[in-house]
Amino acid sequence: MTVKNTRLSAAILFGLCMAGLSAQSQTKLTLQLDNTPAKVSPALYGLMTEEINYSYDGGLYAELIRNRIFKDNPKAPDHWALVQSGDSKASIALDNKHHINEALTTCLRLDIEQAGARTGIANDGYWGIPVKPATTYHGSFYARTDATGGTLTISLESTDGKTVYATAQVAGVNDQWQQYKYSLTTAKDVKPTADARLVISAGKAGSYWFNLVSLFPPTYHGTANGNRIDIMQLLADMKPAFLRLPGGNYLEGQMFSTRFNWKKTLGSLDKRPGHMGTWSYRSSDGMGLLEYLEWCEDLHMDPVLAVFAGYTLNRDYLEAGPLLKPFVDEALEEIEYVTGDVNTKWGAVRAQNGHPKPFNLKYIEIGNEDGFDVSGSYDGRFAQFYDAIKAKYPNLQLISTIGGRDGLGSRFPITLRKPDVIDEHYYRNASEMESDASHYDDYDRKGPKIFVGEWATREGSPTPNFNAALGDAAWMTGMERNSDIVIMSCYAPLFVNVNPGGMQWKSDLIGYNALSSYGSPSYYAQKIFNENKGDKVIAISSENIPAKMQKLSGRDSAAGKTPKAIPAMFYVATKDSKTGKIYIKIVNTLGTAQAVDIELKGAGNVNANGTLIELKADKPEDTNSITEPQKIVPVTTTIKGLGQTFSRTLAPYSINILQIDTK
């Protein structure tokens, strides 16, 4: 039985599966190289980010000191401890009476009654402070004292204090607040460890006050207040087209007072008070608006800027009208900060912050997941933002978030203004992703474009296993095949700190601890998909696609639902119209090898040698981890015997990309 398909095949594959074709059937794919029904969006694969799972603090943002301005807990100096030795007598406590400015209002007071051999304070970092050999760390802190001739010793040492890796001193501490800077350099023979802490100690009795204690390792591109090198390299290797920022629920906040207030994230660190985040811990706001934009600049990505739209996670909201106007005005100011030249008010502020050159901006997202807003106020709120932004910035593309998650936004359709793009979110298991890989096949091409702003196959913890990667790859074939309408997509969440207590949401793309980081199988699936795509989608016809039975969740089983057949093989093909190179992506979700015959119609000359990029696992539960970071990685080999017709046998549980040169 042969099926013709000029655009998409996944929906027809589903019908074939339901007809009961054997999983052992021979598969034939016929590529019509002269039939390219869609262009591939150059921005199809990007990044989504927000502060969750200690993504910035304790993650990408390289700051090593936790609770650096002592506001994480109003009752106690969390992650700080008193250090004493010999016959010293001392205590520590939070102090709200000695403000430095409006941002730095809580300090840590060290009262030394008797100095002894050593007395001070220690910070345990984010599940330890990483110590590496031959490494220079740069730090600073604010301090004052009522002791005379105050000299402080800073040391990077083991948690038990028995091993000192590096020391420095600052002198001249007096009764006025002043910032002091220091550097710590470790020896070449130091063994990497995170079982370490930072200690600041004094040798004289008296009271000492501290604020904004900071320590940075070397950062990506050597940027001050910058990002971790290893995590940034993982992101750079993905070659993302954009960054959706500041992303998700973090934008909204639980209430108006805890939304992402971009103005409070600008300037030097001593001007940033931080705020309570959405996921049960405070954000230092060291990763501020400018840092997001510089992140984009470092990785050659475009920013996709989400602006607060008057709705919070506790379902508080403002109706369109005068009360919403200050937030609309604030969005216009934020856009000016990003794009304005130095002669504009907010462009001048950006220049004062150290970046005179404006950033490129194409997309503005109005709110986040407003399909959850049961008040139905989003239509009016979107229209008010739309009119104001389009009046001043007519070329900006405006994204509606009414898509919500799994179509929830359909209850409250946009009627007042037509968005340029709609943001849709999907979190599912592998079977659900695979059975819906044809989701965009029949979307109205005359409607708004689609931004799949959050999506993930949620199997595996803290990062996805290979079964999730198979579900992700199946879903990506559908998005790529439909990338005339699906113009952007980004997996979420992006990051997770794998230490106990570091995760609020399982199945995250990249995992790390204080010392190292790794990409999940889903990370590598995305990486190879993005690295291997042309600019035009090739039409494919298919024969005898294998099927498998859908896995039921516990809830589905309890409800008496019957498993159904779903496709077991997924594919998409694109070509580079300039070079003639063809990229064929085939996902085999079965535990058995699958033979595939491929015919290239209209190819002309086909190079007999090509390239196979293969990502596979022995079992779907296999995964990468902090201890086995590269258990599952892509393997690239040269393949021979290619022509206008050829055959390949796909490994069980595999994601395959064939690169073929044609003329």
ZILIN-V685172 format. One record per pair of residues at least 24 apart in sequence whose C-alpha atoms are under 10 Angstrom apart, sorted by the first residue. I is the first residue (numbers start at 0). J is the second residue. Records with the same first field share a line. If there is no record, write none. Layout:
# ZILIN-V685172
I = J, J
This chain:
# ZILIN-V685172
0 = 541, 542, 543
1 = 27, 28, 540, 541, 542, 543
2 = 28, 539, 540, 541, 542, 543
3 = 29, 538, 539, 540, 541, 542
4 = 29, 30, 31, 538, 539, 540, 541
5 = 30, 31, 34, 35, 36, 537, 538, 539, 540
6 = 34, 35, 36, 37, 440, 480, 481, 536, 537, 538, 539, 540
7 = 36, 437, 439, 440, 441, 477, 480, 481, 536, 537, 538, 539, 540, 570, 571
8 = 436, 437, 440, 477, 480, 538, 539, 540, 541, 569, 570, 571
9 = 433, 434, 435, 436, 437, 438, 439, 440, 473, 476, 477, 480, 541, 544, 566, 568, 569, 570, 571
10 = 434, 435, 436, 437, 438, 439, 440, 441, 477, 566
11 = 437, 540, 541, 544, 566
12 = 434, 437, 541, 542, 543, 544, 545, 546, 565, 566, 567, 568, 569
13 = 433, 434, 435, 436, 437, 544, 545, 546, 564, 565, 566, 567
14 = 544, 564, 565, 566
15 = 542, 543, 544, 545, 546, 564, 565, 566
16 = 543, 544, 545, 546, 547, 548, 563, 564, 565, 566, 567
17 = 546, 547, 548, 563, 564, 565, 566
18 = 546, 564
19 = 545, 546, 547, 564, 565
20 = 543, 544, 545, 546, 547, 564
21 = 543, 544, 545, 546, 547
22 = 543, 544, 545, 546, 547, 566, 567, 568, 589, 591, 593
23 = 543, 544, 545, 546, 591, 592, 593, 594
24 = 542, 543, 544, 545, 546, 593, 594, 595
25 = 542, 543, 544, 545, 593, 594, 595, 596
26 = 541, 542, 543, 544, 545, 568, 593, 594, 595, 596, 597, 646
27 = 540, 541, 542, 543, 544, 594, 595, 596, 597, 598, 646
28 = 539, 540, 541, 542, 543, 544, 570, 595, 596, 597, 598, 599, 644, 646
29 = 537, 538, 539, 540, 541, 542, 596, 597, 598, 599, 600, 643, 644
30 = 537, 538, 539, 540, 541, 571, 572, 573, 583, 597, 598, 599, 600, 601, 602, 643
31 = 537, 538, 539, 540, 572, 598, 599, 600, 601, 602
32 = 535, 536, 537, 538, 539, 572, 573, 574, 579, 581, 599, 600, 601, 602, 603
33 = 537, 538, 599, 600, 601, 602
34 = 535, 536, 537, 538, 539, 600, 601
35 = 534, 535, 536, 537, 538, 539, 572, 573, 574
36 = 480, 481, 483, 535, 536, 537, 538
37 = 479, 480, 481, 482, 483, 484, 534, 535, 536, 537, 538, 573
38 = 479, 480, 481, 482, 483, 484, 486, 533, 534, 535, 536, 537, 573, 574
39 = 478, 479, 480, 481, 482, 483, 484, 485, 486, 532, 533, 534, 535, 536, 573, 574, 575
40 = 479, 481, 482, 483, 484, 485, 486, 487, 532, 533, 534, 535, 536
41 = 240, 482, 486, 487, 529, 532, 533, 534
42 = 239, 240, 241, 300, 301, 482, 485, 486, 487, 488, 529
43 = 239, 240, 241, 450, 451, 475, 478, 479, 482, 483, 485, 486, 487, 488, 489, 529
44 = 237, 238, 239, 240, 241, 242, 451, 475, 478, 479, 486, 487, 488, 489, 490, 525, 526, 528, 529, 530
45 = 234, 237, 238, 239, 240, 241, 242, 243, 300, 301, 302, 303, 452, 487, 488, 489, 490, 525, 529
46 = 234, 237, 238, 239, 240, 241, 242, 243, 244, 246, 300, 302, 303, 452, 453, 487, 488, 489, 490, 491, 492, 493
47 = 241, 242, 243, 244, 245, 246, 247, 303, 452, 453, 454, 488, 489, 490, 491, 492, 493, 494
48 = 242, 243, 244, 245, 246, 247, 249, 291, 453, 489, 490, 491, 492, 493, 494
49 = 243, 244, 245, 246, 247, 248, 249, 250, 276, 277, 491, 492, 493, 494
50 = 245, 246, 247, 248, 249, 250, 276, 277, 278, 280, 281, 282, 284, 286, 492, 493, 494, 495
51 = 247, 248, 249, 276, 277, 278, 279, 280, 282, 492, 493, 494, 495, 496, 501, 502, 503, 504
52 = 278, 279, 280, 461, 492, 493, 494, 495, 496, 497, 498, 500, 501, 502, 503, 504, 505, 507, 510
53 = 125, 278, 280, 281, 282, 494, 495, 496, 497, 500, 501, 502, 503
54 = 492, 493, 494, 495, 496, 501, 502, 509, 510, 511
55 = 226, 227, 282, 283, 284, 285, 286, 494, 495, 496
56 = 125, 280, 281, 282, 283, 284, 285, 286, 496
57 = 124, 125, 126, 127, 128, 495, 496, 501, 511, 512, 513
58 = 125, 226, 227, 230, 494, 495, 496, 501, 510, 511, 512, 513, 516
59 = 225, 226, 227, 228, 229, 230, 231, 286, 494, 495, 496, 511
60 = 215, 218, 224, 225, 226, 227, 228, 230, 231, 284, 285, 286, 290
61 = 214, 215, 216, 217, 218, 219, 223, 224, 225, 226, 227, 228, 230, 285, 286, 513
62 = 124, 125, 128, 138, 213, 214, 215, 216, 218, 224, 225, 226, 227, 283, 285, 286
63 = 122, 123, 124, 125, 126, 127, 128, 129, 136, 138, 196, 197, 212, 213, 214, 215, 216, 513
64 = 121, 122, 123, 124, 125, 127, 128, 138, 196, 197, 211, 212, 213, 214, 215
65 = 122, 123, 124, 125, 126, 127, 128, 212, 213, 214, 283
66 = 122, 123, 124, 125, 210, 211, 212, 213, 281, 282, 283
67 = 106, 107, 122, 124, 140, 209, 210, 211, 212, 213, 214, 283
68 = 102, 103, 104, 105, 106, 107, 140, 141, 209, 210, 211, 212, 213, 269, 271, 272, 273, 283
69 = 93, 94, 103, 104, 105, 106, 107, 209, 210, 211, 212
70 = 103, 104, 105, 106, 272, 273, 274, 275, 281, 282, 283
71 = 273, 274, 275, 280, 281, 282, 283
72 = 280, 281
73 = 105
75 = 107
76 = 105, 106, 107, 108, 122
77 = 122, 123
78 = 121, 122, 123, 124, 125, 126
79 = 107, 120, 121, 122, 123, 124, 196, 197, 198
80 = 119, 120, 121, 122, 123, 198
81 = 109, 118, 119, 120, 121, 122, 198, 199, 200
82 = 117, 118, 119, 120, 121, 160, 198, 199, 200
83 = 111, 114, 115, 116, 117, 118, 119, 120, 200
84 = 114, 115, 116, 117, 118, 119
85 = 114, 115, 116, 117, 118
86 = 113, 114, 115, 116, 117, 118
87 = 111, 112, 113, 114, 115, 116, 117, 118, 119, 202, 204
88 = 112, 113, 114, 115, 117, 118, 204
89 = 113, 114, 115, 118, 119, 204, 205, 206
90 = 118, 119, 120, 206
91 = 119, 120, 206, 207, 208
92 = 208
93 = 208, 209
94 = 208, 209
97 = 143, 176, 208, 209, 210
98 = 176, 210
99 = 141, 175, 176, 177, 210, 269, 270
100 = 269, 270, 272
101 = 269, 270, 271, 272
102 = 263, 268, 269, 270, 271, 272, 273
103 = 141, 210, 211, 268, 269, 270, 271, 272, 273
104 = 210, 272
105 = 208, 209, 210, 211
106 = 141, 142, 207, 208, 209, 210, 211, 212
107 = 142, 207, 208, 209, 210, 211
108 = 142, 143, 144, 206, 207, 208, 209, 210
109 = 144, 200, 201, 204, 205, 206, 207, 208, 209
110 = 144, 204, 205, 206, 207, 208
111 = 146, 201, 202, 203, 204, 205, 206, 207
112 = 203, 204, 205, 206
113 = 202, 203, 204, 205
114 = 200, 201, 202, 203, 204, 205
115 = 201, 202, 203, 204
116 = 201, 202, 203
117 = 152, 199, 200, 201, 202, 203
118 = 198, 199, 200, 201, 202, 203, 204
119 = 151, 152, 153, 198, 199, 200, 201, 202, 207
120 = 153, 197, 198, 199, 200, 201, 209
121 = 153, 154, 155, 156, 158, 196, 197, 198, 199, 200
122 = 158, 195, 196, 197, 198, 199, 212
123 = 158, 193, 194, 195, 196, 197, 198
124 = 193, 194, 195, 196, 197, 214, 513
125 = 193, 196, 496, 498, 501, 512, 513
126 = 193, 194, 195, 196, 496, 497, 498, 499, 500, 501, 512, 513
127 = 157, 158, 192, 193, 194, 195, 196, 197, 512, 513, 514
128 = 155, 156, 157, 158, 192, 193, 194, 195, 196, 197, 214, 216, 513, 514
129 = 155, 191, 192, 193, 194, 195, 196, 216, 512, 513, 514, 515
130 = 155, 156, 157, 164, 165, 184, 185, 189, 190, 191, 192, 193, 194, 195, 196, 216, 513, 514
131 = 164, 184, 185, 186, 187, 188, 189, 190, 191, 192, 193, 216, 514
132 = 164, 184, 185, 186, 187, 188, 189, 190, 191, 192
133 = 184, 185, 186, 187, 188, 189
134 = 165, 183, 184, 185, 186, 187, 189, 216, 217
135 = 165, 182, 183, 184, 185, 186, 215, 216, 217
136 = 165, 181, 182, 183, 184, 185, 214, 215, 216, 217, 218
137 = 180, 181, 182, 183, 184, 213, 214, 215, 216, 217, 223
138 = 179, 180, 181, 182, 183, 212, 213, 214, 215, 216
139 = 178, 179, 180, 181, 182, 210, 211, 212, 213, 214, 215
140 = 176, 177, 178, 179, 180, 181, 199, 209, 210, 211, 212, 213, 214
141 = 172, 175, 176, 177, 178, 179, 180, 208, 209, 210, 211, 212, 213, 269
142 = 172, 173, 174, 175, 176, 177, 178, 179, 207, 208, 209, 210, 211, 212
143 = 171, 172, 173, 174, 175, 176, 177, 178, 206, 207, 208, 209, 210
144 = 171, 172, 173, 174, 175, 176, 205, 206, 207, 208, 209
145 = 172, 173, 174, 175, 204, 205, 206, 207, 208
146 = 172, 173, 174, 201, 203, 204, 205, 206, 207
147 = 171, 172, 173, 174, 203, 204, 205
148 = 172, 173, 203
149 = 173, 174, 201, 202, 203, 204, 205, 207
150 = 200, 201, 202, 203
151 = 198, 199, 200, 201, 202, 203, 207
152 = 181, 198, 199, 200, 201, 202
153 = 181, 182, 183, 197, 198, 199, 200, 201
154 = 182, 183, 196, 197, 198, 199, 200
155 = 183, 184, 185, 195, 196, 197, 198, 199
156 = 194, 195, 196, 197, 198
157 = 192, 193, 194, 195, 196, 197, 198
158 = 193, 194, 195, 196, 197, 198
159 = 194, 195, 196
160 = 195, 196, 197, 198
162 = 195
163 = 195, 196
164 = 189, 195
165 = 197
166 = 197, 198, 199
167 = 199
168 = 199, 200
172 = 207
173 = 207
174 = 206, 207, 208
176 = 208, 209, 210
177 = 209, 210
178 = 209, 210, 211, 212, 269
179 = 212
180 = 212, 213, 214
181 = 213, 214
182 = 214, 215, 216
183 = 214, 215, 216
191 = 514
192 = 513, 514
193 = 512, 513, 514, 515
194 = 513
210 = 269
211 = 268, 269
213 = 268
219 = 294, 297
220 = 297
222 = 290, 293, 297
224 = 267, 268, 285, 286, 290
225 = 285, 286, 290, 293, 294
226 = 286, 290, 294
227 = 515
229 = 511, 514, 515, 516, 517
230 = 494, 509, 510, 511, 515, 516, 517, 518
231 = 294, 297, 298
232 = 298
233 = 509, 516, 517, 518, 522, 526
234 = 298, 493, 509, 518, 522, 526
235 = 297, 298, 299, 300, 526
236 = 298, 523, 526, 527, 530
237 = 298, 522, 523, 524, 525, 526, 527, 528, 529, 530
238 = 298, 299, 300, 526, 529, 530
239 = 295, 298, 299, 300, 301, 489, 525, 526, 529, 530
240 = 295, 298, 299, 300, 301, 302, 487, 488, 489, 529
241 = 295, 298, 299, 300, 301, 302, 303, 487, 488, 489
242 = 291, 292, 294, 295, 298, 299, 300, 301, 302, 303, 304, 489
243 = 291, 295, 300, 301, 302, 303, 304, 305, 362, 363, 364, 452, 453, 488, 489
244 = 288, 291, 292, 295, 302, 303, 304, 305, 306, 363, 364
245 = 286, 287, 288, 291, 302, 303, 304, 305, 306, 307
246 = 303, 304, 305, 306, 364, 366, 367, 452, 453, 491, 492
247 = 277, 305, 366, 367, 368, 452, 453, 491, 492
248 = 276, 277, 278, 311, 312, 366, 367, 368
249 = 275, 276, 277, 278, 282, 311, 312, 367
250 = 276, 277, 305, 306, 307, 308, 310, 311, 312, 366, 367
251 = 276, 277, 305, 306, 307, 308, 309, 310, 311, 312, 313, 366, 367, 368
252 = 276, 277, 278, 307, 310, 311, 312, 313
253 = 277, 278, 310, 311, 312, 313, 314, 315
254 = 309, 310, 311, 312, 313, 314, 315, 316
255 = 307, 309, 310, 311, 312, 313, 315, 316
256 = 311
257 = 281, 311
258 = 307, 309, 310, 311, 312
259 = 284, 287, 288, 306, 307
260 = 284, 287, 288, 306, 307, 329
261 = 287, 288, 289, 306, 307, 329, 330, 333
262 = 287, 288, 329, 332, 333, 336
263 = 287, 288
264 = 288, 289, 290
265 = 289, 290, 348, 349, 352
266 = 348, 349, 351, 352, 353
267 = 352
277 = 312
278 = 502, 503, 504
279 = 503
288 = 333, 336, 337, 349
289 = 336, 337, 349, 352, 353, 354
292 = 337, 354, 357, 358, 359
293 = 354, 358
295 = 358, 359
296 = 358, 359
300 = 359
301 = 358, 359, 360, 361, 362
302 = 337, 358, 359, 360, 361, 362, 363
303 = 359, 360, 361, 362, 363, 364, 396, 398
304 = 330, 333, 334, 337, 360, 361, 362, 363, 364, 365, 366, 397, 398
305 = 330, 362, 363, 364, 365, 366, 367, 397, 398, 400
306 = 330, 331, 333, 334, 363, 364, 365, 366, 367, 384
307 = 364, 365, 366, 367
308 = 364, 365, 366, 367, 369, 377, 380, 381, 383, 384
309 = 365, 366, 376, 377, 380, 381
310 = 366, 367, 368, 369, 371, 372, 376, 377, 380
311 = 366, 367, 369, 372
312 = 367, 368, 369, 371, 372
313 = 372
314 = 371, 372, 373, 374
315 = 372, 374
316 = 372, 374, 376, 377, 380
317 = 376, 377, 380
318 = 374, 375, 376, 377, 378, 379, 380
319 = 376, 377, 378, 379, 380, 381, 382, 383, 384
320 = 379, 380, 383
323 = 380, 383, 384
324 = 380, 383, 384, 387
326 = 384
327 = 365, 380, 381, 383, 384, 385, 386, 387, 388
328 = 384, 387, 388
330 = 363, 365, 384, 387, 388
331 = 384, 387, 388, 391, 392
334 = 358, 360, 363, 388, 392
335 = 392
360 = 394, 395, 396
361 = 392, 394, 395, 396, 397
362 = 394, 395, 396, 397, 398, 419, 420
363 = 388, 395, 396, 397, 398, 399, 420
364 = 396, 397, 398, 399, 400, 420, 421, 422
365 = 397, 398, 399, 400, 401, 418, 422
366 = 398, 399, 400, 401
367 = 398, 399, 400, 401, 402, 403, 422, 452
368 = 399, 400, 401, 402, 403, 404, 407, 408, 422, 423, 424, 452, 453
369 = 399, 400, 401, 402, 403, 404, 407, 408, 411, 422
370 = 399, 400, 401, 402, 403, 404, 405, 406, 407, 408, 409, 410, 411, 412, 423
371 = 400, 401, 402, 403, 404, 407, 408, 410, 411
372 = 401, 403, 407, 408, 411
373 = 408, 410, 411
374 = 411
375 = 408, 410, 411, 412, 413
376 = 411
377 = 401, 411, 412, 413
378 = 411, 412, 413, 414, 415, 416
379 = 413, 414, 415, 416
380 = 415
381 = 413, 415, 416, 417, 418
382 = 413, 414, 415, 416, 417, 418
383 = 415, 416
385 = 415, 416, 417, 418
386 = 416
395 = 419
396 = 420
397 = 421
398 = 422, 447, 448, 449, 450
399 = 423, 447, 449, 450
400 = 424, 450, 452
402 = 449, 450, 451, 452
403 = 452, 453
404 = 451, 452, 453, 454
405 = 454
417 = 446, 447
418 = 446, 447, 448
419 = 446, 447, 448, 449
420 = 446, 447, 448, 449, 450, 451, 484, 485, 486, 487
421 = 446, 447, 448, 449, 450, 451, 452, 485
422 = 447, 448, 449, 450, 451, 452, 453, 485, 487, 488
423 = 449, 450, 451, 452, 453, 454, 488
424 = 450, 451, 452, 453, 454, 455, 488, 489, 490, 491
425 = 451, 452, 453, 454, 455, 456, 490, 491
426 = 453, 454, 455, 456, 457, 490, 491
427 = 454, 455, 456, 457, 458, 467, 470, 471
428 = 455, 456, 457, 458, 459, 466, 467, 470, 471, 550, 551, 552
429 = 455, 456, 457, 458, 465, 466, 467, 468, 469, 470, 471, 472, 473, 474, 549, 550, 588
430 = 456, 466, 467, 469, 470, 473, 547, 548, 549, 550, 551, 552, 565, 566, 567, 588
431 = 456, 470, 474, 549, 550, 551, 565
432 = 456, 457, 467, 469, 470, 471, 472, 473, 474, 475
433 = 469, 470, 471, 472, 473, 474, 475, 476, 477, 549, 565, 566, 567, 568, 569, 588
434 = 470, 473, 474, 549, 563, 564, 565, 566, 567
435 = 470, 473, 474, 477, 565, 566
436 = 470, 471, 472, 473, 474, 475, 476, 477, 478, 566, 569
437 = 473, 474, 476, 477, 478, 480, 481, 569
438 = 474, 477, 478, 481
439 = 477, 478, 479, 480, 481, 482, 484, 485
440 = 477, 478, 480, 481, 484
441 = 481
442 = 481, 484, 485
443 = 484
444 = 483, 484
445 = 484
446 = 484
447 = 484, 485
448 = 482, 483, 484, 485, 486, 487
449 = 478, 481, 482, 483, 484, 485, 486, 487, 488
450 = 484, 485, 486, 487, 488, 489
451 = 478, 485, 486, 487, 488, 489, 490
452 = 487, 488, 489, 490, 491
453 = 488, 489, 490, 491, 492, 493
454 = 488, 489, 490, 491, 492
455 = 489, 490, 491, 492, 493, 506, 507, 508, 521
456 = 490, 491, 506, 507, 521
457 = 504, 505, 506, 507
458 = 505, 506, 507, 620
459 = 505, 506, 507, 519, 620, 621, 622
460 = 495, 497, 502, 504, 505, 506, 507, 510, 622, 624
461 = 494, 495, 496, 497, 498, 501, 502, 503, 504, 505, 506, 507, 508, 509, 510, 511, 519, 624
462 = 492, 493, 494, 495, 497, 504, 505, 506, 507, 508, 509, 510, 517, 518, 519, 520, 521, 522, 622, 623, 624, 625
463 = 505, 506, 507, 508, 509, 510, 518, 519, 520, 521, 522, 620, 621, 622, 623, 624
464 = 506, 519, 520, 521, 616, 618, 619, 620, 621, 622, 623, 624, 631
465 = 519, 520, 521, 524, 588, 614, 615, 616, 617, 618, 619, 620, 621, 622, 623, 631, 652, 653, 654
466 = 520, 521, 588, 616, 618, 619, 620, 621, 622, 652, 653
467 = 506, 519, 520, 521, 619, 620, 622
468 = 519, 520, 521, 522, 523, 524, 525, 586, 588, 614, 615, 619, 622, 652, 653, 654
469 = 520, 521, 524, 568, 569, 586, 587, 588, 589, 614, 615, 619, 652, 653, 654
470 = 521, 569, 586, 588
471 = 520, 521, 522, 524, 525, 586
472 = 521, 524, 525, 528, 569, 570, 584, 585, 586, 587, 588, 653, 654, 655
473 = 566, 567, 568, 569, 570, 571, 584, 585, 586, 587, 588, 654
474 = 569, 570
475 = 524, 525, 528, 529, 569, 570, 571, 584
476 = 528, 569, 570, 571, 572, 584, 585, 586
477 = 569, 570, 571
478 = 571
479 = 528, 529, 532, 535, 536, 570, 571, 572, 573
480 = 535, 536, 537, 538, 570, 571, 572, 573
481 = 536, 571
482 = 534, 535, 536
483 = 535, 536
489 = 525
490 = 521, 522, 525
493 = 522
494 = 518
497 = 624, 625
498 = 625
509 = 623, 624
510 = 623, 624, 625, 628
511 = 624, 625, 628
512 = 625
514 = 625
515 = 625, 626, 628
516 = 624, 625, 626, 628
517 = 623, 624, 625, 626, 627, 628, 629
518 = 622, 623, 624, 625, 628, 629, 631, 632
519 = 622, 623, 624, 625, 628, 629, 630, 631, 632
520 = 614, 615, 616, 621, 622, 623, 624, 628, 629, 630, 631, 632, 633
521 = 622, 623, 631
522 = 632
523 = 614, 631, 632, 633
524 = 613, 614, 615, 632, 633, 654, 655
526 = 633
527 = 584, 612, 613, 614, 633, 654, 655, 656
528 = 582, 584, 654, 655, 656
531 = 573, 574, 575, 580, 581, 582, 583, 584, 612, 656, 657, 658
532 = 571, 572, 573, 574, 575, 580, 581, 582, 583, 584, 656, 658
533 = 572, 573, 574, 575, 576, 577, 578, 579, 580, 581, 582, 583
534 = 573, 574, 575, 576, 577
535 = 572, 573, 574, 575, 576, 581
536 = 571, 572, 573, 574, 575, 581, 582
537 = 571, 572, 573, 574, 581, 582, 583
538 = 571, 572, 573
539 = 570, 571, 572, 598, 599, 600
540 = 598
541 = 596, 597
542 = 595, 596
544 = 568, 569, 593, 595
545 = 569, 587, 588, 589, 593
546 = 588, 589
547 = 588, 589
568 = 593, 653, 654
569 = 654
570 = 654, 655, 656
571 = 656
572 = 656, 657
574 = 658, 659, 660, 661
575 = 660
578 = 660, 661, 662
579 = 605, 659, 660, 661, 662
580 = 605, 606, 609, 658, 659, 660, 661, 662
581 = 609, 656, 657, 658, 659, 660, 661
582 = 610, 611, 656, 657, 658, 659, 660
583 = 611, 655, 656, 657, 658, 659
584 = 611, 612, 613, 654, 655, 656, 657, 658
585 = 613, 649, 653, 654, 655, 656, 657
586 = 613, 614, 615, 649, 650, 651, 652, 653, 654, 655, 656
587 = 615, 649, 650, 651, 652, 653, 654, 655
588 = 619, 650, 651, 652, 653, 654
589 = 619, 649, 650, 651, 652, 653
590 = 616, 617, 618, 619, 650, 651, 652, 653
591 = 649, 650, 651, 652, 653
592 = 648, 649, 650, 651, 652, 653
593 = 647, 648, 649, 650, 651, 652
594 = 646, 647, 648, 649, 650
595 = 645, 646, 647, 648, 649
596 = 644, 645, 646, 647, 648
597 = 641, 642, 643, 644, 645, 646, 647
598 = 642, 643, 644, 645, 646
599 = 642, 643, 644, 645, 661
600 = 643, 644
601 = 643, 661, 662
602 = 642, 643, 660, 661, 662
603 = 642, 643, 661, 662
604 = 642, 643, 660, 661, 662
605 = 641, 642, 643, 644, 659, 660, 661, 662
606 = 639, 640, 641, 642, 643, 659, 660, 661, 662
607 = 638, 639, 640, 641, 642, 643, 645, 659, 660, 661
608 = 637, 638, 639, 640, 641, 642, 658, 659, 660
609 = 636, 637, 638, 639, 640, 641, 642, 657, 658, 659, 660
610 = 635, 636, 637, 638, 639, 656, 657, 658, 659, 660
611 = 635, 636, 637, 638, 639, 655, 656, 657, 658, 659
612 = 636, 637, 638, 654, 655, 656, 657, 658
613 = 649, 650, 653, 654, 655, 656, 657
614 = 650, 652, 653, 654, 655, 656
615 = 649, 650, 651, 652, 653, 654, 655
616 = 650, 651, 652, 653, 654
617 = 650, 651, 652, 653
618 = 651, 652
619 = 651, 652, 653
